Amino acid sequence: MPRKADGSARERILKVASDLFYQYGIQAVGVDRIIAESGVAKTTLYRYFPSKDDLVVAFLEERNRLFWECFDIAVGKHPDNPKAQLLAVFEWIDELLMKPECYGCPFLITTSEFPQLDYPGHRVAIAHKKEMLHRLIIVAENAGIPNTEQLGKYLLLLIDGAFSQRRLFGFSGFESNLKDAAEMLIDAQV
């Protein structure tokens, strides 16, 4: 039974840290604030996350897991139509960007705060972006679109640009129409 309580403490710490890191930035949020808002002892936090960097990596790994879960749901809506799968990804990201609780891309946020390529969080962010490029290329190849590597790079730029604008402008005054922009890029390749 204590194990479950310990597990929920870890989850609570990670949830609080994730929410704070995502909204305010990693450097702006101290460990003491995470401890206070999660209601755990300092020793409990450090038992699960020996350093703040470990907590940042856990935050990004959880965001990565959730992102791919939603990506797969979007693609799964069109099992026999790869072009529709590709456009569904952009439609889903459009919907994500329009939510008030969206503050941009947590991976871009992290890399802007920690530009050092060897920073553990930066490495997680790079892996996420490489996987994103890979998946965009695979779906485009399945759709029979030529020049898929170049198209994948353009589509990733489009996604990152939209996430950056969302972070920059906030919720008010931000409009996203990634699906139409992606469709224009895809059609230009065909």
CNS distance restraints for C-alpha pairs under 8 A (distance, minus, plus):
assign (resid   1 and name CA) (resid   5 and name CA) 6.86 0.50 0.50
assign (resid   2 and name CA) (resid   6 and name CA) 6.14 0.50 0.50
assign (resid   3 and name CA) (resid   7 and name CA) 6.06 0.50 0.50
assign (resid   4 and name CA) (resid   8 and name CA) 6.17 0.50 0.50
assign (resid   5 and name CA) (resid   9 and name CA) 6.24 0.50 0.50
assign (resid   6 and name CA) (resid  10 and name CA) 6.37 0.50 0.50
assign (resid   7 and name CA) (resid  11 and name CA) 6.26 0.50 0.50
assign (resid   8 and name CA) (resid  12 and name CA) 5.95 0.50 0.50
assign (resid   9 and name CA) (resid  13 and name CA) 6.09 0.50 0.50
assign (resid   9 and name CA) (resid  38 and name CA) 7.97 0.50 0.50
assign (resid   9 and name CA) (resid  40 and name CA) 7.02 0.50 0.50
assign (resid   9 and name CA) (resid  44 and name CA) 7.78 0.50 0.50
assign (resid  10 and name CA) (resid  14 and name CA) 6.14 0.50 0.50
assign (resid  10 and name CA) (resid  45 and name CA) 7.41 0.50 0.50
assign (resid  10 and name CA) (resid  48 and name CA) 6.40 0.50 0.50
assign (resid  11 and name CA) (resid  15 and name CA) 5.98 0.50 0.50
assign (resid  12 and name CA) (resid  16 and name CA) 6.10 0.50 0.50
assign (resid  12 and name CA) (resid  38 and name CA) 5.89 0.50 0.50
assign (resid  13 and name CA) (resid  17 and name CA) 6.01 0.50 0.50
assign (resid  13 and name CA) (resid  34 and name CA) 6.89 0.50 0.50
assign (resid  13 and name CA) (resid  35 and name CA) 7.35 0.50 0.50
assign (resid  13 and name CA) (resid  38 and name CA) 5.40 0.50 0.50
assign (resid  13 and name CA) (resid  40 and name CA) 7.67 0.50 0.50
assign (resid  13 and name CA) (resid  45 and name CA) 6.95 0.50 0.50
assign (resid  14 and name CA) (resid  18 and name CA) 5.80 0.50 0.50
assign (resid  14 and name CA) (resid  55 and name CA) 7.18 0.50 0.50
assign (resid  14 and name CA) (resid  58 and name CA) 7.36 0.50 0.50
assign (resid  14 and name CA) (resid  59 and name CA) 6.53 0.50 0.50
assign (resid  15 and name CA) (resid  19 and name CA) 6.14 0.50 0.50
assign (resid  16 and name CA) (resid  20 and name CA) 6.18 0.50 0.50
assign (resid  16 and name CA) (resid  34 and name CA) 6.33 0.50 0.50
assign (resid  16 and name CA) (resid  37 and name CA) 6.77 0.50 0.50
assign (resid  16 and name CA) (resid  38 and name CA) 5.98 0.50 0.50
assign (resid  17 and name CA) (resid  21 and name CA) 5.80 0.50 0.50
assign (resid  17 and name CA) (resid  34 and name CA) 5.80 0.50 0.50
assign (resid  17 and name CA) (resid  55 and name CA) 7.61 0.50 0.50
assign (resid  17 and name CA) (resid  59 and name CA) 7.32 0.50 0.50
assign (resid  18 and name CA) (resid  22 and name CA) 5.88 0.50 0.50
assign (resid  18 and name CA) (resid  59 and name CA) 5.40 0.50 0.50
assign (resid  19 and name CA) (resid  23 and name CA) 6.16 0.50 0.50
assign (resid  20 and name CA) (resid  24 and name CA) 5.68 0.50 0.50
assign (resid  20 and name CA) (resid  25 and name CA) 7.02 0.50 0.50
assign (resid  20 and name CA) (resid  26 and name CA) 7.69 0.50 0.50
assign (resid  20 and name CA) (resid  29 and name CA) 6.69 0.50 0.50
assign (resid  20 and name CA) (resid  34 and name CA) 7.96 0.50 0.50
assign (resid  21 and name CA) (resid  25 and name CA) 4.55 0.50 0.50
assign (resid  21 and name CA) (resid  26 and name CA) 4.63 0.50 0.50
assign (resid  21 and name CA) (resid  28 and name CA) 7.88 0.50 0.50
assign (resid  21 and name CA) (resid  29 and name CA) 6.52 0.50 0.50
assign (resid  22 and name CA) (resid  26 and name CA) 7.48 0.50 0.50
assign (resid  22 and name CA) (resid 103 and name CA) 6.82 0.50 0.50
assign (resid  22 and name CA) (resid 106 and name CA) 6.08 0.50 0.50
assign (resid  22 and name CA) (resid 109 and name CA) 7.80 0.50 0.50
assign (resid  23 and name CA) (resid 103 and name CA) 6.19 0.50 0.50
assign (resid  24 and name CA) (resid  28 and name CA) 6.25 0.50 0.50
assign (resid  24 and name CA) (resid  29 and name CA) 6.98 0.50 0.50
assign (resid  25 and name CA) (resid  29 and name CA) 6.66 0.50 0.50
assign (resid  25 and name CA) (resid 109 and name CA) 7.15 0.50 0.50
assign (resid  25 and name CA) (resid 110 and name CA) 7.66 0.50 0.50
assign (resid  25 and name CA) (resid 113 and name CA) 7.74 0.50 0.50
assign (resid  26 and name CA) (resid  30 and name CA) 7.99 0.50 0.50
assign (resid  26 and name CA) (resid  56 and name CA) 7.63 0.50 0.50
assign (resid  26 and name CA) (resid 110 and name CA) 7.20 0.50 0.50
assign (resid  26 and name CA) (resid 113 and name CA) 7.44 0.50 0.50
assign (resid  27 and name CA) (resid 113 and name CA) 7.28 0.50 0.50
assign (resid  29 and name CA) (resid  33 and name CA) 6.70 0.50 0.50
assign (resid  29 and name CA) (resid  34 and name CA) 7.49 0.50 0.50
assign (resid  30 and name CA) (resid  34 and name CA) 6.65 0.50 0.50
assign (resid  31 and name CA) (resid  35 and name CA) 6.16 0.50 0.50
assign (resid  31 and name CA) (resid  52 and name CA) 7.11 0.50 0.50
assign (resid  32 and name CA) (resid  36 and name CA) 6.12 0.50 0.50
assign (resid  32 and name CA) (resid  42 and name CA) 7.94 0.50 0.50
assign (resid  33 and name CA) (resid  37 and name CA) 6.04 0.50 0.50
assign (resid  34 and name CA) (resid  38 and name CA) 5.89 0.50 0.50
assign (resid  35 and name CA) (resid  39 and name CA) 5.87 0.50 0.50
assign (resid  35 and name CA) (resid  40 and name CA) 5.55 0.50 0.50
assign (resid  35 and name CA) (resid  41 and name CA) 6.53 0.50 0.50
assign (resid  35 and name CA) (resid  42 and name CA) 6.32 0.50 0.50
assign (resid  35 and name CA) (resid  45 and name CA) 7.09 0.50 0.50
assign (resid  36 and name CA) (resid  40 and name CA) 7.03 0.50 0.50
assign (resid  40 and name CA) (resid  44 and name CA) 6.25 0.50 0.50
assign (resid  40 and name CA) (resid  45 and name CA) 6.89 0.50 0.50
assign (resid  41 and name CA) (resid  45 and name CA) 6.59 0.50 0.50
assign (resid  42 and name CA) (resid  46 and name CA) 6.29 0.50 0.50
assign (resid  43 and name CA) (resid  47 and name CA) 5.98 0.50 0.50
assign (resid  44 and name CA) (resid  48 and name CA) 6.64 0.50 0.50
assign (resid  45 and name CA) (resid  49 and name CA) 5.85 0.50 0.50
assign (resid  45 and name CA) (resid  50 and name CA) 7.64 0.50 0.50
assign (resid  46 and name CA) (resid  50 and name CA) 4.55 0.50 0.50
assign (resid  46 and name CA) (resid  51 and name CA) 6.73 0.50 0.50
assign (resid  49 and name CA) (resid  54 and name CA) 5.45 0.50 0.50
assign (resid  49 and name CA) (resid  55 and name CA) 5.56 0.50 0.50
assign (resid  50 and name CA) (resid  54 and name CA) 6.48 0.50 0.50
assign (resid  51 and name CA) (resid  55 and name CA) 6.66 0.50 0.50
assign (resid  52 and name CA) (resid  56 and name CA) 6.21 0.50 0.50
assign (resid  53 and name CA) (resid  57 and name CA) 6.22 0.50 0.50
assign (resid  53 and name CA) (resid 120 and name CA) 6.87 0.50 0.50
assign (resid  53 and name CA) (resid 121 and name CA) 7.15 0.50 0.50
assign (resid  54 and name CA) (resid  58 and name CA) 6.22 0.50 0.50
assign (resid  55 and name CA) (resid  59 and name CA) 6.11 0.50 0.50
assign (resid  56 and name CA) (resid  60 and name CA) 6.25 0.50 0.50
assign (resid  56 and name CA) (resid 121 and name CA) 6.18 0.50 0.50
assign (resid  57 and name CA) (resid  61 and name CA) 6.00 0.50 0.50
assign (resid  57 and name CA) (resid 120 and name CA) 6.61 0.50 0.50
assign (resid  57 and name CA) (resid 121 and name CA) 5.22 0.50 0.50
assign (resid  57 and name CA) (resid 124 and name CA) 6.95 0.50 0.50
assign (resid  58 and name CA) (resid  62 and name CA) 6.12 0.50 0.50
assign (resid  59 and name CA) (resid  63 and name CA) 6.28 0.50 0.50
assign (resid  60 and name CA) (resid  64 and name CA) 5.95 0.50 0.50
assign (resid  60 and name CA) (resid 106 and name CA) 7.16 0.50 0.50
assign (resid  60 and name CA) (resid 107 and name CA) 7.05 0.50 0.50
assign (resid  60 and name CA) (resid 121 and name CA) 7.10 0.50 0.50
assign (resid  60 and name CA) (resid 124 and name CA) 6.85 0.50 0.50
assign (resid  60 and name CA) (resid 125 and name CA) 7.44 0.50 0.50
assign (resid  61 and name CA) (resid  65 and name CA) 6.17 0.50 0.50
assign (resid  61 and name CA) (resid 124 and name CA) 7.22 0.50 0.50
assign (resid  62 and name CA) (resid  66 and name CA) 6.24 0.50 0.50
assign (resid  63 and name CA) (resid  67 and name CA) 6.00 0.50 0.50
assign (resid  63 and name CA) (resid 106 and name CA) 7.57 0.50 0.50
assign (resid  64 and name CA) (resid  68 and name CA) 6.30 0.50 0.50
assign (resid  64 and name CA) (resid 128 and name CA) 6.78 0.50 0.50
assign (resid  65 and name CA) (resid  69 and name CA) 6.22 0.50 0.50
assign (resid  66 and name CA) (resid  70 and name CA) 6.33 0.50 0.50
assign (resid  67 and name CA) (resid  71 and name CA) 6.07 0.50 0.50
assign (resid  68 and name CA) (resid  72 and name CA) 5.97 0.50 0.50
assign (resid  69 and name CA) (resid  73 and name CA) 6.41 0.50 0.50
assign (resid  70 and name CA) (resid  74 and name CA) 6.23 0.50 0.50
assign (resid  71 and name CA) (resid  75 and name CA) 6.26 0.50 0.50
assign (resid  71 and name CA) (resid  89 and name CA) 6.25 0.50 0.50
assign (resid  71 and name CA) (resid  92 and name CA) 7.82 0.50 0.50
assign (resid  72 and name CA) (resid  76 and name CA) 5.82 0.50 0.50
assign (resid  73 and name CA) (resid  77 and name CA) 6.53 0.50 0.50
assign (resid  74 and name CA) (resid  78 and name CA) 7.92 0.50 0.50
assign (resid  74 and name CA) (resid  85 and name CA) 6.93 0.50 0.50
assign (resid  74 and name CA) (resid  88 and name CA) 5.49 0.50 0.50
assign (resid  74 and name CA) (resid  89 and name CA) 5.59 0.50 0.50
assign (resid  74 and name CA) (resid  92 and name CA) 6.51 0.50 0.50
assign (resid  75 and name CA) (resid  79 and name CA) 7.10 0.50 0.50
assign (resid  75 and name CA) (resid  85 and name CA) 4.54 0.50 0.50
assign (resid  75 and name CA) (resid  86 and name CA) 6.98 0.50 0.50
assign (resid  75 and name CA) (resid  88 and name CA) 6.26 0.50 0.50
assign (resid  75 and name CA) (resid  89 and name CA) 6.45 0.50 0.50
assign (resid  76 and name CA) (resid  85 and name CA) 7.27 0.50 0.50
assign (resid  77 and name CA) (resid  85 and name CA) 7.18 0.50 0.50
assign (resid  77 and name CA) (resid  88 and name CA) 7.76 0.50 0.50
assign (resid  78 and name CA) (resid  82 and name CA) 7.15 0.50 0.50
assign (resid  78 and name CA) (resid  84 and name CA) 6.20 0.50 0.50
assign (resid  78 and name CA) (resid  85 and name CA) 5.51 0.50 0.50
assign (resid  79 and name CA) (resid  85 and name CA) 7.48 0.50 0.50
assign (resid  81 and name CA) (resid  85 and name CA) 6.23 0.50 0.50
assign (resid  81 and name CA) (resid 143 and name CA) 7.33 0.50 0.50
assign (resid  82 and name CA) (resid  86 and name CA) 6.23 0.50 0.50
assign (resid  82 and name CA) (resid 139 and name CA) 5.90 0.50 0.50
assign (resid  82 and name CA) (resid 140 and name CA) 7.00 0.50 0.50
assign (resid  82 and name CA) (resid 142 and name CA) 5.82 0.50 0.50
assign (resid  82 and name CA) (resid 143 and name CA) 4.70 0.50 0.50
assign (resid  83 and name CA) (resid  87 and name CA) 6.34 0.50 0.50
assign (resid  83 and name CA) (resid 139 and name CA) 7.51 0.50 0.50
assign (resid  83 and name CA) (resid 140 and name CA) 6.95 0.50 0.50
assign (resid  83 and name CA) (resid 143 and name CA) 5.27 0.50 0.50
assign (resid  84 and name CA) (resid  88 and name CA) 5.91 0.50 0.50
assign (resid  85 and name CA) (resid  89 and name CA) 6.48 0.50 0.50
assign (resid  85 and name CA) (resid 139 and name CA) 7.26 0.50 0.50
assign (resid  86 and name CA) (resid  90 and name CA) 6.94 0.50 0.50
assign (resid  86 and name CA) (resid 136 and name CA) 7.25 0.50 0.50
assign (resid  86 and name CA) (resid 139 and name CA) 6.32 0.50 0.50
assign (resid  86 and name CA) (resid 140 and name CA) 7.01 0.50 0.50
assign (resid  87 and name CA) (resid  91 and name CA) 6.21 0.50 0.50
assign (resid  87 and name CA) (resid 179 and name CA) 5.85 0.50 0.50
assign (resid  87 and name CA) (resid 182 and name CA) 7.03 0.50 0.50
assign (resid  87 and name CA) (resid 183 and name CA) 6.86 0.50 0.50
assign (resid  88 and name CA) (resid  92 and name CA) 6.05 0.50 0.50
assign (resid  88 and name CA) (resid 179 and name CA) 7.67 0.50 0.50
assign (resid  89 and name CA) (resid  93 and name CA) 6.24 0.50 0.50
assign (resid  90 and name CA) (resid  94 and name CA) 6.02 0.50 0.50
assign (resid  90 and name CA) (resid 178 and name CA) 5.58 0.50 0.50
assign (resid  90 and name CA) (resid 179 and name CA) 4.78 0.50 0.50
assign (resid  90 and name CA) (resid 182 and name CA) 7.07 0.50 0.50
assign (resid  91 and name CA) (resid  95 and name CA) 6.35 0.50 0.50
assign (resid  91 and name CA) (resid 178 and name CA) 6.85 0.50 0.50
assign (resid  91 and name CA) (resid 179 and name CA) 5.23 0.50 0.50
assign (resid  92 and name CA) (resid  96 and name CA) 6.20 0.50 0.50
assign (resid  93 and name CA) (resid  97 and name CA) 6.04 0.50 0.50
assign (resid  93 and name CA) (resid 178 and name CA) 7.52 0.50 0.50
assign (resid  94 and name CA) (resid  98 and name CA) 6.39 0.50 0.50
assign (resid  94 and name CA) (resid 176 and name CA) 5.82 0.50 0.50
assign (resid  94 and name CA) (resid 177 and name CA) 6.29 0.50 0.50
assign (resid  94 and name CA) (resid 178 and name CA) 5.92 0.50 0.50
assign (resid  94 and name CA) (resid 179 and name CA) 7.15 0.50 0.50
assign (resid  95 and name CA) (resid  99 and name CA) 6.76 0.50 0.50
assign (resid  96 and name CA) (resid 102 and name CA) 6.79 0.50 0.50
assign (resid  97 and name CA) (resid 102 and name CA) 5.89 0.50 0.50
assign (resid  97 and name CA) (resid 103 and name CA) 8.00 0.50 0.50
assign (resid  97 and name CA) (resid 104 and name CA) 7.23 0.50 0.50
assign (resid  97 and name CA) (resid 162 and name CA) 8.00 0.50 0.50
assign (resid  97 and name CA) (resid 163 and name CA) 7.20 0.50 0.50
assign (resid  97 and name CA) (resid 166 and name CA) 6.81 0.50 0.50
assign (resid  97 and name CA) (resid 176 and name CA) 7.09 0.50 0.50
assign (resid  98 and name CA) (resid 102 and name CA) 7.22 0.50 0.50
assign (resid  98 and name CA) (resid 171 and name CA) 7.25 0.50 0.50
assign (resid  98 and name CA) (resid 174 and name CA) 7.98 0.50 0.50
assign (resid  98 and name CA) (resid 175 and name CA) 7.50 0.50 0.50
assign (resid  98 and name CA) (resid 176 and name CA) 7.28 0.50 0.50
assign (resid  99 and name CA) (resid 171 and name CA) 7.83 0.50 0.50
assign (resid 100 and name CA) (resid 171 and name CA) 5.98 0.50 0.50
assign (resid 102 and name CA) (resid 166 and name CA) 7.84 0.50 0.50
assign (resid 102 and name CA) (resid 171 and name CA) 7.93 0.50 0.50
assign (resid 103 and name CA) (resid 163 and name CA) 8.00 0.50 0.50
assign (resid 103 and name CA) (resid 166 and name CA) 6.42 0.50 0.50
assign (resid 103 and name CA) (resid 167 and name CA) 5.15 0.50 0.50
assign (resid 103 and name CA) (resid 170 and name CA) 6.86 0.50 0.50
assign (resid 104 and name CA) (resid 108 and name CA) 7.90 0.50 0.50
assign (resid 104 and name CA) (resid 109 and name CA) 7.50 0.50 0.50
assign (resid 104 and name CA) (resid 163 and name CA) 4.55 0.50 0.50
assign (resid 104 and name CA) (resid 164 and name CA) 6.07 0.50 0.50
assign (resid 104 and name CA) (resid 165 and name CA) 7.71 0.50 0.50
assign (resid 104 and name CA) (resid 166 and name CA) 5.35 0.50 0.50
assign (resid 104 and name CA) (resid 167 and name CA) 4.65 0.50 0.50
assign (resid 105 and name CA) (resid 109 and name CA) 6.15 0.50 0.50
assign (resid 105 and name CA) (resid 160 and name CA) 7.57 0.50 0.50
assign (resid 105 and name CA) (resid 163 and name CA) 5.42 0.50 0.50
assign (resid 105 and name CA) (resid 164 and name CA) 7.14 0.50 0.50
assign (resid 105 and name CA) (resid 167 and name CA) 7.75 0.50 0.50
assign (resid 106 and name CA) (resid 110 and name CA) 6.09 0.50 0.50
assign (resid 107 and name CA) (resid 111 and name CA) 6.28 0.50 0.50
assign (resid 107 and name CA) (resid 122 and name CA) 7.66 0.50 0.50
assign (resid 107 and name CA) (resid 124 and name CA) 7.85 0.50 0.50
assign (resid 107 and name CA) (resid 125 and name CA) 4.79 0.50 0.50
assign (resid 107 and name CA) (resid 126 and name CA) 7.98 0.50 0.50
assign (resid 107 and name CA) (resid 128 and name CA) 7.68 0.50 0.50
assign (resid 108 and name CA) (resid 112 and name CA) 6.07 0.50 0.50
assign (resid 108 and name CA) (resid 125 and name CA) 7.24 0.50 0.50
assign (resid 108 and name CA) (resid 160 and name CA) 7.81 0.50 0.50
assign (resid 108 and name CA) (resid 164 and name CA) 7.68 0.50 0.50
assign (resid 109 and name CA) (resid 113 and name CA) 6.40 0.50 0.50
assign (resid 110 and name CA) (resid 114 and name CA) 5.98 0.50 0.50
assign (resid 110 and name CA) (resid 121 and name CA) 6.73 0.50 0.50
assign (resid 110 and name CA) (resid 122 and name CA) 6.62 0.50 0.50
assign (resid 110 and name CA) (resid 125 and name CA) 7.49 0.50 0.50
assign (resid 111 and name CA) (resid 115 and name CA) 5.09 0.50 0.50
assign (resid 111 and name CA) (resid 116 and name CA) 7.86 0.50 0.50
assign (resid 111 and name CA) (resid 121 and name CA) 7.54 0.50 0.50
assign (resid 111 and name CA) (resid 122 and name CA) 5.38 0.50 0.50
assign (resid 111 and name CA) (resid 125 and name CA) 7.06 0.50 0.50
assign (resid 114 and name CA) (resid 119 and name CA) 6.78 0.50 0.50
assign (resid 114 and name CA) (resid 121 and name CA) 7.85 0.50 0.50
assign (resid 114 and name CA) (resid 122 and name CA) 6.68 0.50 0.50
assign (resid 115 and name CA) (resid 119 and name CA) 7.76 0.50 0.50
assign (resid 115 and name CA) (resid 122 and name CA) 7.10 0.50 0.50
assign (resid 116 and name CA) (resid 122 and name CA) 7.09 0.50 0.50
assign (resid 117 and name CA) (resid 122 and name CA) 5.93 0.50 0.50
assign (resid 117 and name CA) (resid 123 and name CA) 6.60 0.50 0.50
assign (resid 118 and name CA) (resid 122 and name CA) 6.81 0.50 0.50
assign (resid 118 and name CA) (resid 123 and name CA) 6.52 0.50 0.50
assign (resid 119 and name CA) (resid 123 and name CA) 6.40 0.50 0.50
assign (resid 120 and name CA) (resid 124 and name CA) 6.56 0.50 0.50
assign (resid 121 and name CA) (resid 125 and name CA) 6.26 0.50 0.50
assign (resid 122 and name CA) (resid 126 and name CA) 6.19 0.50 0.50
assign (resid 123 and name CA) (resid 127 and name CA) 6.24 0.50 0.50
assign (resid 124 and name CA) (resid 128 and name CA) 6.27 0.50 0.50
assign (resid 125 and name CA) (resid 129 and name CA) 6.31 0.50 0.50
assign (resid 126 and name CA) (resid 130 and name CA) 6.11 0.50 0.50
assign (resid 127 and name CA) (resid 131 and name CA) 6.13 0.50 0.50
assign (resid 128 and name CA) (resid 132 and name CA) 6.15 0.50 0.50
assign (resid 129 and name CA) (resid 133 and name CA) 6.21 0.50 0.50
assign (resid 130 and name CA) (resid 134 and name CA) 6.15 0.50 0.50
assign (resid 131 and name CA) (resid 135 and name CA) 6.09 0.50 0.50
assign (resid 132 and name CA) (resid 136 and name CA) 6.17 0.50 0.50
assign (resid 132 and name CA) (resid 156 and name CA) 7.34 0.50 0.50
assign (resid 133 and name CA) (resid 137 and name CA) 6.18 0.50 0.50
assign (resid 133 and name CA) (resid 152 and name CA) 5.71 0.50 0.50
assign (resid 133 and name CA) (resid 153 and name CA) 6.54 0.50 0.50
assign (resid 133 and name CA) (resid 156 and name CA) 6.33 0.50 0.50
assign (resid 134 and name CA) (resid 138 and name CA) 6.22 0.50 0.50
assign (resid 134 and name CA) (resid 152 and name CA) 7.70 0.50 0.50
assign (resid 135 and name CA) (resid 139 and name CA) 6.23 0.50 0.50
assign (resid 136 and name CA) (resid 140 and name CA) 6.12 0.50 0.50
assign (resid 136 and name CA) (resid 152 and name CA) 5.40 0.50 0.50
assign (resid 136 and name CA) (resid 155 and name CA) 7.64 0.50 0.50
assign (resid 136 and name CA) (resid 156 and name CA) 7.96 0.50 0.50
assign (resid 137 and name CA) (resid 141 and name CA) 6.02 0.50 0.50
assign (resid 137 and name CA) (resid 148 and name CA) 5.38 0.50 0.50
assign (resid 137 and name CA) (resid 149 and name CA) 5.83 0.50 0.50
assign (resid 137 and name CA) (resid 151 and name CA) 7.44 0.50 0.50
assign (resid 137 and name CA) (resid 152 and name CA) 5.11 0.50 0.50
assign (resid 138 and name CA) (resid 142 and name CA) 6.19 0.50 0.50
assign (resid 139 and name CA) (resid 143 and name CA) 6.30 0.50 0.50
assign (resid 140 and name CA) (resid 144 and name CA) 6.48 0.50 0.50
assign (resid 140 and name CA) (resid 145 and name CA) 5.57 0.50 0.50
assign (resid 140 and name CA) (resid 148 and name CA) 5.87 0.50 0.50
assign (resid 140 and name CA) (resid 152 and name CA) 7.66 0.50 0.50
assign (resid 141 and name CA) (resid 145 and name CA) 5.77 0.50 0.50
assign (resid 141 and name CA) (resid 146 and name CA) 7.43 0.50 0.50
assign (resid 141 and name CA) (resid 148 and name CA) 6.09 0.50 0.50
assign (resid 145 and name CA) (resid 186 and name CA) 7.62 0.50 0.50
assign (resid 145 and name CA) (resid 189 and name CA) 6.79 0.50 0.50
assign (resid 145 and name CA) (resid 190 and name CA) 5.93 0.50 0.50
assign (resid 146 and name CA) (resid 189 and name CA) 6.36 0.50 0.50
assign (resid 146 and name CA) (resid 190 and name CA) 6.51 0.50 0.50
assign (resid 147 and name CA) (resid 151 and name CA) 6.19 0.50 0.50
assign (resid 147 and name CA) (resid 189 and name CA) 7.12 0.50 0.50
assign (resid 148 and name CA) (resid 152 and name CA) 5.81 0.50 0.50
assign (resid 149 and name CA) (resid 153 and name CA) 6.38 0.50 0.50
assign (resid 150 and name CA) (resid 154 and name CA) 6.33 0.50 0.50
assign (resid 151 and name CA) (resid 155 and name CA) 6.06 0.50 0.50
assign (resid 151 and name CA) (resid 185 and name CA) 7.44 0.50 0.50
assign (resid 151 and name CA) (resid 186 and name CA) 7.25 0.50 0.50
assign (resid 151 and name CA) (resid 189 and name CA) 7.41 0.50 0.50
assign (resid 152 and name CA) (resid 156 and name CA) 6.09 0.50 0.50
assign (resid 153 and name CA) (resid 157 and name CA) 6.22 0.50 0.50
assign (resid 154 and name CA) (resid 158 and name CA) 6.22 0.50 0.50
assign (resid 154 and name CA) (resid 185 and name CA) 7.85 0.50 0.50
assign (resid 155 and name CA) (resid 159 and name CA) 6.27 0.50 0.50
assign (resid 155 and name CA) (resid 182 and name CA) 6.58 0.50 0.50
assign (resid 155 and name CA) (resid 185 and name CA) 7.70 0.50 0.50
assign (resid 156 and name CA) (resid 160 and name CA) 6.08 0.50 0.50
assign (resid 157 and name CA) (resid 161 and name CA) 5.87 0.50 0.50
assign (resid 158 and name CA) (resid 162 and name CA) 6.23 0.50 0.50
assign (resid 158 and name CA) (resid 178 and name CA) 7.48 0.50 0.50
assign (resid 158 and name CA) (resid 182 and name CA) 7.63 0.50 0.50
assign (resid 159 and name CA) (resid 163 and name CA) 6.28 0.50 0.50
assign (resid 159 and name CA) (resid 178 and name CA) 7.46 0.50 0.50
assign (resid 160 and name CA) (resid 164 and name CA) 6.03 0.50 0.50
assign (resid 161 and name CA) (resid 165 and name CA) 6.12 0.50 0.50
assign (resid 162 and name CA) (resid 166 and name CA) 6.18 0.50 0.50
assign (resid 162 and name CA) (resid 176 and name CA) 7.08 0.50 0.50
assign (resid 162 and name CA) (resid 178 and name CA) 7.58 0.50 0.50
assign (resid 163 and name CA) (resid 167 and name CA) 6.33 0.50 0.50
assign (resid 164 and name CA) (resid 168 and name CA) 6.03 0.50 0.50
assign (resid 165 and name CA) (resid 169 and name CA) 5.86 0.50 0.50
assign (resid 165 and name CA) (resid 170 and name CA) 7.81 0.50 0.50
assign (resid 165 and name CA) (resid 174 and name CA) 7.59 0.50 0.50
assign (resid 166 and name CA) (resid 170 and name CA) 5.34 0.50 0.50
assign (resid 166 and name CA) (resid 171 and name CA) 6.80 0.50 0.50
assign (resid 166 and name CA) (resid 174 and name CA) 6.41 0.50 0.50
assign (resid 169 and name CA) (resid 173 and name CA) 6.82 0.50 0.50
assign (resid 169 and name CA) (resid 174 and name CA) 6.24 0.50 0.50
assign (resid 170 and name CA) (resid 174 and name CA) 6.67 0.50 0.50
assign (resid 177 and name CA) (resid 181 and name CA) 6.54 0.50 0.50
assign (resid 178 and name CA) (resid 182 and name CA) 5.85 0.50 0.50
assign (resid 179 and name CA) (resid 183 and name CA) 6.06 0.50 0.50
assign (resid 180 and name CA) (resid 184 and name CA) 6.26 0.50 0.50
assign (resid 181 and name CA) (resid 185 and name CA) 6.44 0.50 0.50
assign (resid 182 and name CA) (resid 186 and name CA) 6.09 0.50 0.50
assign (resid 183 and name CA) (resid 187 and name CA) 5.92 0.50 0.50
assign (resid 184 and name CA) (resid 188 and name CA) 6.07 0.50 0.50
assign (resid 185 and name CA) (resid 189 and name CA) 6.54 0.50 0.50
assign (resid 186 and name CA) (resid 190 and name CA) 6.56 0.50 0.50
